[in-house]
Amino acid sequence: MSDPVTRPGAPLRPRLFAILLALAEGPRHGYGLMQALQADPTEQWLLGPATLYRTLKEMQDQGLITSVEGPDEESGGPPRRYYRLTAAGRRAGAAEAARMAALAARWEQAMA
């Protein structure tokens, strides 16, 4: 069965797009993702850990992201789980960006 998030042209929920955008900059661990989302000047995302990790699990199940365990390079502490985009995640993010750009262009044209 096709998931509505991965259907071509289907809009992504804003939270999913924000996570894809944060991961487009490179792999991040969960806490690093939370920090990136909260620091976004366009959308101050306030996701609690439960919501974030539930969304990450959903995105993994849909094939948009993958995770690997790696060393904590920041603190030298125990390994962390790092999330990164998959090819499908890059395609979904690009399709959503194009969809939003087309909507913005229509808006500008309608307002002219």
N, CA and C atoms as a LAMMPS dump frame, in Angstrom:
ITEM: TIMESTEP
0
ITEM: NUMBER OF ATOMS
336
ITEM: BOX BOUNDS ff ff ff
-5.0000000000000000e+02 5.0000000000000000e+02
-5.0000000000000000e+02 5.0000000000000000e+02
-5.0000000000000000e+02 5.0000000000000000e+02
ITEM: ATOMS id mol type element x y z
1 1 1 N 0.85 -1.176 0
2 1 2 C 0 0 0
3 1 3 C 0.897 1.24 0
4 2 1 N 0.578 2.211 -0.811
5 2 2 C 1.372 3.432 -0.931
6 2 3 C 1.069 4.381 0.218
7 3 1 N 2.112 4.876 0.832
8 3 2 C 1.954 5.84 1.924
9 3 3 C 1.703 7.215 1.325
10 4 1 N 0.737 7.973 1.849
11 4 2 C 0.449 9.283 1.273
12 4 3 C 1.631 10.241 1.318
13 5 1 N 2.546 10.066 2.255
14 5 2 C 3.688 10.972 2.353
15 5 3 C 4.645 10.771 1.193
16 6 1 N 4.76 9.545 0.677
17 6 2 C 5.736 9.261 -0.356
18 6 3 C 5.131 9.246 -1.761
19 7 1 N 3.832 9.488 -1.885
20 7 2 C 3.224 9.586 -3.219
21 7 3 C 3.744 10.835 -3.916
22 8 1 N 4.099 10.743 -5.193
23 8 2 C 4.558 11.935 -5.902
24 8 3 C 3.506 13.039 -5.855
25 9 1 N 3.933 14.224 -5.505
26 9 2 C 3.034 15.375 -5.475
27 9 3 C 2.245 15.533 -4.195
28 10 1 N 2.268 14.53 -3.319
29 10 2 C 1.535 14.64 -2.058
30 10 3 C 2.292 15.587 -1.134
31 11 1 N 1.605 16.54 -0.522
32 11 2 C 2.303 17.456 0.394
33 11 3 C 2.839 16.72 1.617
34 12 1 N 3.989 17.156 2.074
35 12 2 C 4.548 16.631 3.321
36 12 3 C 4.033 17.464 4.487
37 13 1 N 3.848 16.838 5.611
38 13 2 C 3.518 17.607 6.803
39 13 3 C 4.691 18.537 7.098
40 14 1 N 4.422 19.742 7.539
41 14 2 C 5.509 20.703 7.787
42 14 3 C 6.604 20.169 8.696
43 15 1 N 6.238 19.409 9.709
44 15 2 C 7.233 18.854 10.633
45 15 3 C 8.188 17.913 9.894
46 16 1 N 7.65 17.089 8.984
47 16 2 C 8.499 16.172 8.232
48 16 3 C 9.448 16.94 7.327
49 17 1 N 8.925 17.96 6.656
50 17 2 C 9.777 18.754 5.769
51 17 3 C 10.871 19.455 6.571
52 18 1 N 10.547 19.975 7.745
53 18 2 C 11.54 20.649 8.578
54 18 3 C 12.654 19.681 8.977
55 19 1 N 12.308 18.453 9.288
56 19 2 C 13.323 17.456 9.645
57 19 3 C 14.165 17.098 8.429
58 20 1 N 13.527 16.906 7.269
59 20 2 C 14.289 16.628 6.053
60 20 3 C 15.254 17.772 5.755
61 21 1 N 14.783 18.987 5.917
62 21 2 C 15.625 20.154 5.671
63 21 3 C 16.816 20.187 6.624
64 22 1 N 16.585 19.9 7.89
65 22 2 C 17.684 19.876 8.863
66 22 3 C 18.69 18.778 8.522
67 23 1 N 18.203 17.638 8.054
68 23 2 C 19.104 16.537 7.706
69 23 3 C 19.786 16.751 6.364
70 24 1 N 19.268 17.652 5.541
71 24 2 C 19.925 17.955 4.26
72 24 3 C 21.3 18.576 4.506
73 25 1 N 21.485 19.164 5.68
74 25 2 C 22.771 19.768 6.037
75 25 3 C 23.778 18.717 6.491
76 26 1 N 23.322 17.504 6.742
77 26 2 C 24.206 16.418 7.161
78 26 3 C 23.571 15.605 8.273
79 27 1 N 24.148 14.434 8.554
80 27 2 C 23.595 13.572 9.604
81 27 3 C 23.579 14.28 10.958
82 28 1 N 22.57 13.967 11.746
83 28 2 C 22.447 14.548 13.09
84 28 3 C 21.884 13.501 14.036
85 29 1 N 22.249 13.629 15.305
86 29 2 C 21.626 12.788 16.328
87 29 3 C 20.351 13.496 16.786
88 30 1 N 19.521 12.806 17.53
89 30 2 C 18.215 13.337 17.922
90 30 3 C 18.283 14.683 18.618
91 31 1 N 19.173 14.81 19.591
92 31 2 C 19.267 16.076 20.317
93 31 3 C 19.748 17.191 19.389
94 32 1 N 20.682 16.878 18.494
95 32 2 C 21.151 17.859 17.522
96 32 3 C 20.033 18.301 16.592
97 33 1 N 19.16 17.363 16.231
98 33 2 C 17.988 17.717 15.412
99 33 3 C 17.069 18.661 16.171
100 34 1 N 16.813 18.358 17.438
101 34 2 C 15.949 19.229 18.243
102 34 3 C 16.527 20.638 18.295
103 35 1 N 17.832 20.738 18.488
104 35 2 C 18.473 22.051 18.546
105 35 3 C 18.349 22.783 17.207
106 36 1 N 18.57 22.071 16.106
107 36 2 C 18.48 22.688 14.781
108 36 3 C 17.067 23.179 14.5
109 37 1 N 16.074 22.396 14.874
110 37 2 C 14.686 22.782 14.633
111 37 3 C 14.292 23.985 15.49
112 38 1 N 14.772 24.033 16.712
113 38 2 C 14.45 25.156 17.584
114 38 3 C 15.174 26.423 17.163
115 39 1 N 16.319 26.284 16.507
116 39 2 C 17.102 27.444 16.078
117 39 3 C 16.658 27.974 14.718
118 40 1 N 15.772 27.258 14.027
119 40 2 C 15.318 27.682 12.703
120 40 3 C 14.63 29.039 12.811
121 41 1 N 15.173 30.066 12.137
122 41 2 C 14.585 31.406 12.271
123 41 3 C 13.21 31.539 11.625
124 42 1 N 12.865 30.639 10.709
125 42 2 C 11.563 30.745 10.033
126 42 3 C 10.459 30.006 10.776
127 43 1 N 10.812 29.008 11.534
128 43 2 C 9.819 28.18 12.243
129 43 3 C 10.41 27.75 13.568
130 44 1 N 10.047 28.287 14.626
131 44 2 C 10.568 27.857 15.928
132 44 3 C 9.857 26.564 16.333
133 45 1 N 10.372 25.428 15.88
134 45 2 C 9.763 24.139 16.166
135 45 3 C 10.027 23.742 17.606
136 46 1 N 8.99 23.504 18.333
137 46 2 C 9.12 23.059 19.719
138 46 3 C 8.622 21.619 19.808
139 47 1 N 9.484 20.7 19.433
140 47 2 C 9.141 19.286 19.48
141 47 3 C 9.746 18.676 20.729
142 48 1 N 8.913 18.025 21.5
143 48 2 C 9.433 17.281 22.64
144 48 3 C 10.091 16.011 22.156
145 49 1 N 10.875 15.381 23.008
146 49 2 C 11.568 14.156 22.603
147 49 3 C 10.626 13.065 22.098
148 50 1 N 9.497 12.864 22.766
149 50 2 C 8.581 11.799 22.346
150 50 3 C 8.052 12.051 20.943
151 51 1 N 7.656 13.281 20.661
152 51 2 C 7.135 13.616 19.335
153 51 3 C 8.228 13.486 18.291
154 52 1 N 9.416 13.973 18.601
155 52 2 C 10.517 13.895 17.644
156 52 3 C 10.842 12.446 17.315
157 53 1 N 11.036 11.615 18.319
158 53 2 C 11.442 10.234 18.058
159 53 3 C 10.322 9.419 17.41
160 54 1 N 9.075 9.727 17.726
161 54 2 C 7.952 9.068 17.043
162 54 3 C 7.961 9.448 15.56
163 55 1 N 8.217 10.735 15.271
164 55 2 C 8.261 11.203 13.887
165 55 3 C 9.457 10.593 13.154
166 56 1 N 10.61 10.506 13.813
167 56 2 C 11.777 9.886 13.188
168 56 3 C 11.513 8.427 12.861
169 57 1 N 10.848 7.719 13.768
170 57 2 C 10.497 6.306 13.518
171 57 3 C 9.579 6.207 12.307
172 58 1 N 8.59 7.076 12.247
173 58 2 C 7.657 7.097 11.114
174 58 3 C 8.415 7.356 9.805
175 59 1 N 9.344 8.302 9.839
176 59 2 C 10.111 8.637 8.635
177 59 3 C 11.022 7.478 8.227
178 60 1 N 11.562 6.757 9.2
179 60 2 C 12.364 5.571 8.88
180 60 3 C 11.487 4.503 8.241
181 61 1 N 10.31 4.283 8.81
182 61 2 C 9.387 3.282 8.264
183 61 3 C 8.994 3.61 6.83
184 62 1 N 8.943 4.901 6.496
185 62 2 C 8.576 5.336 5.147
186 62 3 C 9.781 5.36 4.202
187 63 1 N 10.973 5.109 4.738
188 63 2 C 12.161 5.082 3.909
189 63 3 C 12.738 6.453 3.594
190 64 1 N 12.303 7.492 4.328
191 64 2 C 12.789 8.843 4.07
192 64 3 C 14.144 9.108 4.721
193 65 1 N 14.389 8.439 5.837
194 65 2 C 15.657 8.587 6.556
195 65 3 C 16.128 7.218 7.002
196 66 1 N 17.376 7.159 7.396
197 66 2 C 17.936 5.95 7.975
198 66 3 C 18.762 6.37 9.181
199 67 1 N 19.106 5.42 10.018
200 67 2 C 19.898 5.762 11.194
201 67 3 C 21.06 4.783 11.342
202 68 1 N 22.118 5.302 11.925
203 68 2 C 23.292 4.489 12.235
204 68 3 C 23.787 4.912 13.605
205 69 1 N 24.413 3.988 14.292
206 69 2 C 24.996 4.33 15.58
207 69 3 C 26.444 4.728 15.35
208 70 1 N 26.836 5.802 15.981
209 70 2 C 28.201 6.276 15.815
210 70 3 C 28.707 6.942 17.072
211 71 1 N 30.001 7.216 17.117
212 71 2 C 30.574 7.837 18.31
213 71 3 C 30.041 9.253 18.504
214 72 1 N 29.931 9.651 19.742
215 72 2 C 29.53 11.02 20.07
216 72 3 C 30.771 11.888 19.958
217 73 1 N 30.913 12.53 18.814
218 73 2 C 32.11 13.316 18.535
219 73 3 C 32.163 14.595 19.361
220 74 1 N 31.015 15.073 19.832
221 74 2 C 30.981 16.32 20.592
222 74 3 C 31.507 16.149 22.01
223 75 1 N 31.055 15.095 22.679
224 75 2 C 31.428 14.947 24.087
225 75 3 C 32.335 13.751 24.352
226 76 1 N 32.495 12.883 23.356
227 76 2 C 33.289 11.678 23.575
228 76 3 C 32.565 10.655 24.431
229 77 1 N 31.28 10.881 24.668
230 77 2 C 30.482 9.979 25.488
231 77 3 C 30.084 8.728 24.731
232 78 1 N 29.083 8.032 25.235
233 78 2 C 28.641 6.793 24.585
234 78 3 C 28.127 7.071 23.173
235 79 1 N 28.1 6.042 22.333
236 79 2 C 27.622 6.219 20.961
237 79 3 C 26.194 6.779 20.918
238 80 1 N 25.913 7.492 19.849
239 80 2 C 24.58 8.057 19.621
240 80 3 C 24.039 7.516 18.309
241 81 1 N 22.718 7.613 18.154
242 81 2 C 22.078 7.241 16.904
243 81 3 C 22.021 8.489 16.032
244 82 1 N 22.61 8.398 14.839
245 82 2 C 22.615 9.503 13.886
246 82 3 C 21.634 9.197 12.766
247 83 1 N 20.892 10.213 12.359
248 83 2 C 19.893 10.087 11.306
249 83 3 C 20.406 10.8 10.065
250 84 1 N 20.118 10.214 8.891
251 84 2 C 20.507 10.849 7.644
252 84 3 C 19.442 10.584 6.581
253 85 1 N 19.454 11.427 5.564
254 85 2 C 18.502 11.283 4.471
255 85 3 C 18.824 10.053 3.633
256 86 1 N 17.786 9.449 3.089
257 86 2 C 17.949 8.419 2.067
258 86 3 C 17.7 9.091 0.715
259 87 1 N 17.911 8.348 -0.355
260 87 2 C 17.611 8.884 -1.695
261 87 3 C 16.122 9.259 -1.776
262 88 1 N 15.266 8.428 -1.189
263 88 2 C 13.827 8.728 -1.194
264 88 3 C 13.533 9.995 -0.397
265 89 1 N 14.246 10.198 0.694
266 89 2 C 14.076 11.408 1.5
267 89 3 C 14.496 12.645 0.731
268 90 1 N 15.605 12.544 -0.008
269 90 2 C 16.051 13.677 -0.831
270 90 3 C 15.021 13.987 -1.912
271 91 1 N 14.486 12.944 -2.542
272 91 2 C 13.456 13.158 -3.585
273 91 3 C 12.197 13.779 -2.991
274 92 1 N 11.768 13.281 -1.829
275 92 2 C 10.561 13.819 -1.197
276 92 3 C 10.76 15.275 -0.798
277 93 1 N 11.933 15.612 -0.254
278 93 2 C 12.22 16.994 0.116
279 93 3 C 12.254 17.907 -1.095
280 94 1 N 12.893 17.443 -2.161
281 94 2 C 12.963 18.243 -3.386
282 94 3 C 11.574 18.439 -3.996
283 95 1 N 10.765 17.394 -3.973
284 95 2 C 9.407 17.504 -4.521
285 95 3 C 8.573 18.482 -3.703
286 96 1 N 8.731 18.448 -2.383
287 96 2 C 7.97 19.377 -1.531
288 96 3 C 8.44 20.809 -1.752
289 97 1 N 9.751 21.021 -1.875
290 97 2 C 10.271 22.366 -2.125
291 97 3 C 9.744 22.898 -3.464
292 98 1 N 9.712 22.047 -4.484
293 98 2 C 9.197 22.457 -5.793
294 98 3 C 7.699 22.765 -5.71
295 99 1 N 6.962 21.937 -4.962
296 99 2 C 5.521 22.159 -4.805
297 99 3 C 5.267 23.499 -4.127
298 100 1 N 6.025 23.795 -3.068
299 100 2 C 5.842 25.063 -2.362
300 100 3 C 6.252 26.247 -3.231
301 101 1 N 7.317 26.086 -4.024
302 101 2 C 7.748 27.163 -4.916
303 101 3 C 6.668 27.451 -5.955
304 102 1 N 6.041 26.398 -6.484
305 102 2 C 4.965 26.59 -7.46
306 102 3 C 3.774 27.3 -6.823
307 103 1 N 3.44 26.935 -5.586
308 103 2 C 2.341 27.612 -4.89
309 103 3 C 2.675 29.083 -4.639
310 104 1 N 3.912 29.358 -4.261
311 104 2 C 4.324 30.743 -4.026
312 104 3 C 4.255 31.549 -5.319
313 105 1 N 4.66 30.94 -6.431
314 105 2 C 4.591 31.63 -7.722
315 105 3 C 3.144 31.918 -8.106
316 106 1 N 2.263 30.955 -7.858
317 106 2 C 0.836 31.189 -8.138
318 106 3 C 0.297 32.325 -7.286
319 107 1 N 0.703 32.368 -6.017
320 107 2 C 0.28 33.43 -5.121
321 107 3 C 0.735 34.79 -5.652
322 108 1 N 1.993 34.884 -6.008
323 108 2 C 2.55 36.135 -6.532
324 108 3 C 1.811 36.556 -7.798
325 109 1 N 1.517 35.607 -8.643
326 109 2 C 0.802 35.916 -9.889
327 109 3 C -0.618 36.39 -9.577
328 110 1 N -1.271 35.748 -8.628
329 110 2 C -2.637 36.127 -8.284
330 110 3 C -2.681 37.512 -7.64
331 111 1 N -1.626 37.873 -6.929
332 111 2 C -1.605 39.163 -6.232
333 111 3 C -1.137 40.305 -7.133
334 112 1 N -0.596 39.981 -8.32
335 112 2 C -0.089 41.032 -9.219
336 112 3 C -1.209 41.815 -9.881
